[in-house]
């Protein structure tokens, strides 16, 4: 016994030495607000109780809490100022709001109890979530933003009337999505663009779930996933919280040790590619070899350099073809009809014999023994729908998609105003689409060849997947610059034009000839066989991370994960609806493009986001998130 006692004492002394001192000395700060006694909107019974109970729970796990209930405009401002000052020296920070909120033009606003909303100017009486997020960003390690505030806001209807019908679409239900910056957890009571129930008990359904889990000795990411699962279950699968996590390492709010991994800020050198994007747009609008050569001379190491080389080569090939003209062929009825218009394509699109038009190359079928190498002109001319090719060893497999037309937009019970009006779109030429997302192994081949800097703030530790076991998972934590750089490398390596899909191309290939809510049909219960998403299937099948590409069933075009696993950026700038949208499959661009469109939903999204018509606004061009990946397209002759 004496021997065991001595060993135990030595073990205790050892642990006392190795447990990091900061685990017990973190400064934790929280601002908790519950607004219910609204003067110009219906009173909410729960928020004051929510604030009292959340404040008590956070004090139990060593938070210094600034609590406010039924705060007017001045009270909200003072509370946020106090929080901003405290956050500057804090290691962990939480902002928790329960009450009325709204979005306008993609910006989220929190409503004080004395707010009125006669016109747009009255929004200055509200608290902007962007301002709260900036204050929260001062916190050194873990930052958490919780908004139990997606209730239906009656004041929004008054604002719609005051600004007129043409701008009323800027006022949308629920809250706009926020992609969590590095080190931040963002949790909404329900999905962006949706409204949440206030509940009939002391607390709202979301806050009740928060209180059940926040004091558990579990990893913080698991706690918030469990909160989401609880809310979904107790509301009869009607309300699924939106959750965005961009934390590095693990954190425990309660338990023997809190472990936080922080990334020190890196010096930001002058960016030699800062003007490359604008110059590339100018080069594309001119479209000549000289314009692309000028871009290559000015920006030889920037993301569009590879694409510029590919465009120059493509223009040279076109010039060579024009020098030796041949008799144009009509590949299955794709040449213009009367008036220059291409014939409309019904539900079953034509099967073109060749996508080459007047290129004049001899048609050659793909060999089953063909290795991964660039297509010859003859092979490209002989492509048929569903043919599969790969143009380098680590390039994505590409599937040929036929020309066709379809009805774009939502037509089901979950249709959102941003998915309207429905309109006919015709795609006159076949093109090729990645069979799956770009995988980690494929993206790392690009990194290995070019030495490209992936940033490290999200890529290395996303989703806690061991690198040796995750090469076949979709690459995530890539931003728009990363995506453009990868596509430029792919185009330069193969000498072909790789690109992102346009939004209409994406919905066309996602539907794959179907008109149902999802490409597999109208039954939500069938989702788990086709889509990896948080709400796809029963409780036992909720996704907690990506799965290997092509793990589930493909759609009718032979494409995998067109719904779920990882969101996919498209070329188009985000528009609030389809009024004036292109009908020829081209991208809807804008000179001032502040947001792009993300399609396809992620492993963390619910089943309604996996619908073929669903679209999301993506504004964090420079942010890397574990929900966004890449799927490429390739232009064919």
N, C-alpha and C positions, 0 to 999 in steps of 0.2 A: 504493500500500500504506500509506504514511504517513497519507493521508487516511482510509482505512478504519479504520486503527488508532486514529486520533483520534476518529472517530465511535463506534467500539466502546467506547472509554474513557468518552466522555460518556454513552453509553447505560448502562453499568455504574454510573456515578455516579448517574444519574437513578433507576435501579431501587433503589439503596441508600437513596435518599431517600424513595421512595414505599412501599417494603415496610414494613408496620406493625411496630413493634418487638415488640408483644405476640405476633406470630406465632412468634417464636423464644424467648420468655420465659415461655410458659405453664407453670404448675405442674400436673403431671399425677400423680394418685395412683390406685393400684389395690389392692384387697384380693382376693386369689385364694386360695380354699380348696378342697382336694380331700380328701374323707373317704371312705375305703374299708374301714378295719379296724374294722368294727362289732362290738361285743361281743354284742349281742342280736339281730342281723339278719345275713343273708348278707353276706359280705365282697365288696367290689367291687374288682376288680383295676385298673381304669382311673383312677379319680379322682386318686390321688397322681401318676401320670404326667401326667394332664391339668393339674394345678396346676403342676408343674415346668415343663412346656412352655409353658403360657400365660404364666407369670411371665417366662420368658426372652424370649418374643416381645414382651411389653409393655415390658420393659426396653430392647429394641432400638429402640423408638419413644418413648423418653424418659419412661417412667413410673417413678415411685418405687413399688416394689411391696412390699406387706406380704403375705407368703406363709405359708400354714399347711396342713399335711397331717395327716390323722388327728387332728383336734382334738376334745377332750372338751368338756363343757359349759363349764368354766371357760376353756378355750382359745378357744372360739368367742366367748365374751363379751369376753375381753381383746382379741381381734383386731378385733371390731366397734367397741370403744371406741377403739382406736388409729386405726381408719379414720375414725371420727366426728370426732376431733380434727384429723386431717390434712385432711379434706374441707372444713372450715370456711374454709380459705385456698386451696383448689385451684380451678383453672379447668376442669379436666377430671377426671372420676372414673369408675372402672369397678369394679363389684362382680361377681365371677365365682365361682360355686359349682358344684362337681361332687360328687355324692353322693346320699344318700337324702333325700327330702322328701315332704311330704304336704299335703293340704288338709283342714280340718275347719270346717264351717259357713262356707265361703267364705273362710277365712283360710289362708294358706300358711305352712308351718313347715319350717325346715331342720334336719336331724337331726345332732347331734353323735355321735361314735362310741360314747359310753358311755350313750346314751339308752335308756330302757325306756319301755314304753307299756302299763301295766297298766290305767289308767283315764284319764279326761279331765284330771285334775290333773297327770299326767305331761307334758302339753304345755308346762308351764312350763319343762321342761328343754330345750325346743327354741328355736331362734332364729326369731322372727317376721319374715317378709319385709317387713311393714309398717314395722317398726322400722328395717330396713336402708334402706328407701326414704326414710324421714324423714332419716336421716343423709346419704344420697346427695343429697337436695334442697338441702343446704347448698352444694354445688358451684356455682360462679358461672355456668358456661356449659353444657358438654355433660356429661350424666349417662347412664351405660349400666349396665343391670342384666341380667346373663346368668345363667340358671339351667339348667345341664345336669343336671337333677335330677328328671326326670319318670319315674324308674324305678318299677317296682311295689314298694310298701313293705309287707312282710309284717306289720309291727307294727300296721298299720291294721286288720287282721282282728281282732287282740286287742282293740283299742279298740271295734270294732263289737260284739263279744260283751259287753263290760263295760257299755256304755251302753244295751243292749237294742235290739230290732228296730225299735221305733217311732222311734228317733233315729239308727239306723245309716245312714240315707240321708244324714246330715250328713257322713259319711266317704266321700268319692268318690275315684275313681281320678285319678291325675295331679294337676295343680295348677289352682287357680282362676285365671281370666283377670284380668289387670291392665290397665286403660286407662292408657297412659303419660301422666303430667302433662306440662305444657309444658317443653320442653328435655330430655326423657328418651327414651331408647330402651330398650324392654324386649324381651328375646329369650329364649324358652323353647326347649328342645331339641325339643319337639313341641307340638302343639296342646293348649290347656287341656282338661282332662278325659281326656287320653290318656296312655299310658305310652310311654317311649322305650327303645330298645335300648342296652345297655352296650357292645356291639361285641366283636370277638374280637382286635383289634389292640392296639397300645400305648395308643391313645386311643379314646374313644367316637366314633361317627360325627359327632356335632355338633362336638366339640372338634377333631377332625381337619379338618373344614371350616373352623372358626374359624381354625386355625393356617395354613391355606392362603391365607387372604384378609386377615387383620387387618393385615399389614404392607404391603399394596398401596397405591400412591399414588392411591387412588380416594376419591370422596366417601363419607362414612361410611354414609349410607342405602343406597347401592348395594352397599357391602361386605356389609352384613347381609342384603340381598336375595340376593346371590350365595351367601352361606353357606346360606341356606334352600334355594336351588335345588340346591346341591351335596348337602345331606343328603337331600333328596327323591329325587335321582337315584341316589345310592349305596345307598340302602335299598330300591330297587325300588319307589319311590313309596308306601312304607308309612309313612314318618315325615316330616311336614312341620312344621318349626319355626314356632312362633307368634311374630309380630313386630308390635310396636306402636311407631310412631314419632310423636313430637309435637315435632319439632325445627324451629326457625325459622332459615332461612338454610342455609348449607352448611358442612361441617366436614371437614377432611382431617387424619387422624392422621399421615400420612407424605406428604411432597411439598414443593414449593417454598414454599407459603404455606398457612397455616391461616386460614380466614375464619370467624368466629363472629359471628352476629347475636344480640344479647341484648336483651330488652325490659325496661327499668327498671321496678321495681315502682311501680304507681300508688297514690296514696292511696285508701283505701277509705272513702267517705262513709257516713253512716248510711243504711241501706236503708229507704226509706219503704214498700217492698213486702214486708218481712220476714214480716209476719203475714198477707199476702194469701192464701197457699196454704191455711192452716188455716181462715181465714174463708170461703174459697170452698167448701171441703168442707162446712162447716156450712150455707152457703146452698143448696148442691145437695141436701143431705139434707132440708132443709125444702121446697124446690122451689116456693115461692110467689113472685109478682112482688115482694111487699114485701121478701122476703129478698134477692132479686137487686138491688133498688133500694138496699137498705142497703149491700150490698157496693160498689155503684157510688159511693155517697156517701163511703164510707170510703177507697176505693182507686181514685180516678178515673183514675190514670195507670199502673196496674199491669197485669200480663199478662192477667188475667181480666176486665178492664173491658169489652173488646169482646164477650166471650162473655156477660157479664151483660146487656148491651144486647140481644143477639140473643135470649137467653132471655126477657127481658121482652116483646119484640115477639112472640115465638112464643106466649107465654101470652095476650097480648091477642087474637091471631088465634083462639086456641082458644075464648076467652070469646065472641068474636063468632059463631063457628060454633055454639056451644051455644045462643046466643040465638035463632038461626033454624034449628032442627033440620030435617033432611031424612031421608028413608028410607035406612037404611044399605044400602050395596051390598056384595056379596060378591066381592071382587076375586080371582077364580080360586081359590076354596076356602081363603081365608086366615082367614075368621072362625072363632071357636071351635067345636069340635064337641062331642059329649056330654061332660059333666063339665068343660067349660070348656077342654079341651085342644085345641090346634091339631093338625090331622092330621099324622102323620109324613110326611116327604117322602123318596121313594126316590132312586136315583142320578140320575134326571132330574127336577129340581125343577119344580114347576108354574110356568107363565108367567102372572103376575098381570096382569089387564086394567088394574088401577089400584092403586097403593100408597096410596090416600087413605083407605080405610076409609069413615068416615062424614063426611068433610070436606065433601062436597056440592058441590064445584066441578065445573064443566063440563069434560069431558075434551077436551084439545086435543093433537094430535100436534106433535112438534118439527118445525119447518121446516128444510129443508136450507140455507136462506138466513139462518137465525137468527144474529144477532150475539151477542157476549159480553155478556150481561146476566142479572140474576136471573130464575129461572124464575117464570112466573105460576102460580097455583094450578092452573089448567086444564092447563098443560104438565106440571106435576109429577104430576098425576093420570093423565096419559096416557103416562108413561114406561114403557118396555119394557126387558127385559134387553138389555144391550150398547148401549143408547142412550148417546150422548156429549153432554155439555153443558159450557159454560164460563160462569161468572156474572160475570166482569169481564175486562177486557183482559189483565191479568197474573195472573189466577187460574188454578189448575191445571185441566186438562181432567179431567172426572169421568165415570166409566163406571158405568152401572147394573148392579148384581149381583143376581141373583134370590134369592128365599128358597130354603132347602133344608136338608138335613141331611147329615152326613158322620161318618166314624169318625176321631176326633182322636187323634194320638199315633203313636209309632214302631212299625213292624212289620217292619223290615228288619235286615240284619246289623249295621248301624252304630247301632242303637237304643241310647240311653243311658237309665239309670234315671230321669232327670228327664223323659223323654218318656212315662212310663207312670204308671198303667195307661191303655190305650186305652179310649176312651169315646165314646158317640154324642152328638153335639151337633146341635141343631136351631135354625135361625135363622128365625123366623116371618115376618119382613118383608124386603122388598128394601131395599137401601141403595146408596149411591154411593161409589166408591173412586177415588182419584187414578189416572189412566191411567199415570202415571210418578211417580217421586219428585218432590218440589218442586224446581224447578231453581234455579240461582243467580240467573238473571235474575228469576224470580218472587219469590224471597226479597228481592232487592235492591230490587224495587218497593216492598215493605213497608218496608224500611229507609229508602228515599228519601221515602216519604210521612210516616213517623212520626219519623224521626231516631233510630230505635232504635240503641243502642250494641251492636255485635256483638262487642266485646271486644278484637279485634285480636291476641289471643295465638295464634290458630290460623287464623281465617277468612281473613285477608288473604294468607297465604303458603302455604296448604295445597296439597300435591301439585304445587306449582310450575307451575300452569296459568295462562297469561296471561289476565287478566280479559276482554280483547277477544275471546278465542276460546273461553271456557268458560261462557258464559251458559246453554247447553243441557245442561251437566253437572248431576248432582244436587248440590244444596247440601249440604256437609258441614261439619264443625267447628261444629255447632250443638248446644247442650246442651238440657236439658229446659225451662229458663226461656225460651230463645230459641224453642223449638218452641211452647210455650204462648202466647207473645206473638204469634207469627205466626198461629196459629189464631184467637186472639181478634180480631186485625185482620181476618182473612178473614171471620169470622162477622159482625163489625160492618159491614164493607163491603157484604156481600151481604144482610144481614138473615136469614141462614139459620144452621143449627146445623152447623158444621164441627167436627171432632174427630179424635182418633187412633182407629185401629182397636182393637178388643179383640183379645186373643191368639187366641181361637177364630175370630173373624172373619178374622184374618190367615191362619191356616192354611187356612180354608175357601176364601178367594179365591186363595191361593197354589196349592192343589191344583187348583182349577177343575174339580172333578168326577173327578179321577184318584185312584187308590189306589196308585200306584207310588212308588218312592223319591224321585224328582224329578218335577216336573210334566210333564217331557218324556218320561218313561219310566224304565227301569231301567238304561240304558246310560250310564256315565260318559263315554264317548267322544263322546256327543252334546252334552255340556255347553257346548262353545265356541260353539254356535249360539244358546244361550239365556241363558247366564249369564256375567258378567264377574267371574271370581274367580281367585285365584292358582293353584289346582290344576285349573281347568276347561279340559280340553283337553291337548294335548301341550306339550312344553317351549317351543315357539315361540309358544304362545298364553297364556303366563302373564301375568296382569294386573300392571301396576306403577302404575296409577292408575285413577280412574273413567273411564268413557267417556260420551259424550253419551247422555242419556236416550232410550230407544226405538231404540237402535242395533241391538239383537238382536231375536230373534223373541219375540212375546208368548205368553201362555198362552191357554187356551181361552176365558177371560172377556175377552180383549183387553187384559190388563194386562201392562206391561213391567217387567222387572227385579224380579220378585217374589223372585228368587234372585240374589244378587250385586250388584255395583256399590256399594251402601251399605247398612249395617244400618238397620233401621227400628224405632223405639221404639213400643210399644203401651201401652194404658192400664193393663194389669195389673201388680200387684206380683208380684215373683218368688216362686214357691213351688218347693220342691225336687222335687215330683212332682205328679201330677194327682189324688191322693186328695182327694175333696171338691170338685173343680173344678166350676164352673157348667156346666150342659148346655143353656142357653138362649141362648148367644152373648153374655152379659153379661160385664163385666170382673170379675176376681177382685181385689178391693181389700182393703186392710188398714189398720187405724188406725195401725199402726207400719210404714210402708212404707220400708224401707231400700234396696231394690233393685227395679228394674223389669225387664221382659223386653225383650230386643232380638231381632228376627226378621230372616230373609232373607239373612244373611251379607253380607260386603263384598267389595270388589275384592281384599282382602288375605287372605281366608279360603280354605281348601281346598274341594274339591268336596263332601266329606261335610257341611260346614257349610251348603251350599246345599240340602240335603235339605228337603223340605216340612215335616218334623216337627221339625227342629232348632230349639232355643231356647237363648238365652244370658242370663246374668245381667248386668245393667248397673247398676253402683252409683255411677258417677261423675256424679251429677246435674249438678254444676257444671262438669265438664270438657268441653272441646271436643276432639273427635278427628276425624281425617280419614277415619274409617271409618263414622261414624254420620250419617244424613240424616233426611229427613222424608217420609212419605206420609200424606195426609189422607183422612179419610172424611167423608161427609155424611149426616146422618139425613134420610130421606124421610118424607113424610106417611103 
